[in-house]
Amino acid sequence: MASVDHKPVFSPAQIAAALAVAPHRVDDPECPYDPNTPDAVAIHWANAMTSQSLPELQEKLARRRSKPLVKVGKPESIMCCVNG
């Protein structure tokens, strides 16, 4: 991670120390995905957006909202059978 003036915020030793004490597994019942599963993490964050400032983020969000929605196809019909 770098600060605004592009100087590292943490030294390599600080990063190594943090990683050494970090848990290998996370059990968080409030997390909307399983942070221990790389595929779940990738799916959850697939549409994430990064920015360097609030105005940049607002601009990116405005562009995302202005894109037309693309229809993928007709939803499949749902069939239901009731026995009895």
URUR-V735431 format. One record per residue. N is the residue number from 1. PSI is psi in whole degrees, 0 to 359 (999 if undefined). NEAR is the number of other ideal C-beta (glycine too) atoms within 8 Angstrom. Layout:
<<N	PSI	NEAR> <N	PSI	NEAR>>
This chain:
<<1	141	5> <2	151	6> <3	181	8> <4	324	3> <5	14	4> <6	19	5> <7	140	6> <8	138	7> <9	325	6> <10	145	7> <11	161	6> <12	324	5> <13	320	6> <14	319	8> <15	315	9> <16	319	8> <17	320	8> <18	317	9> <19	326	7> <20	328	6> <21	359	5> <22	143	6> <23	150	4> <24	342	3> <25	142	5> <26	129	7> <27	95	4> <28	102	6> <29	341	4> <30	351	3> <31	133	8> <32	358	3> <33	169	9> <34	105	7> <35	355	9> <36	354	5> <37	111	8> <38	322	5> <39	319	6> <40	320	10> <41	313	11> <42	317	8> <43	315	8> <44	319	8> <45	8	7> <46	324	6> <47	18	4> <48	154	5> <49	134	8> <50	157	3> <51	163	8> <52	347	3> <53	164	6> <54	315	6> <55	322	6> <56	318	9> <57	316	10> <58	321	8> <59	316	8> <60	318	10> <61	319	9> <62	318	8> <63	319	8> <64	319	8> <65	333	6> <66	349	5> <67	136	6> <68	147	3> <69	141	4> <70	126	4> <71	130	4> <72	334	3> <73	178	4> <74	139	3> <75	147	4> <76	146	4> <77	144	4> <78	124	4> <79	138	4> <80	134	4> <81	133	4> <82	122	4> <83	136	3> <84	999	2>>
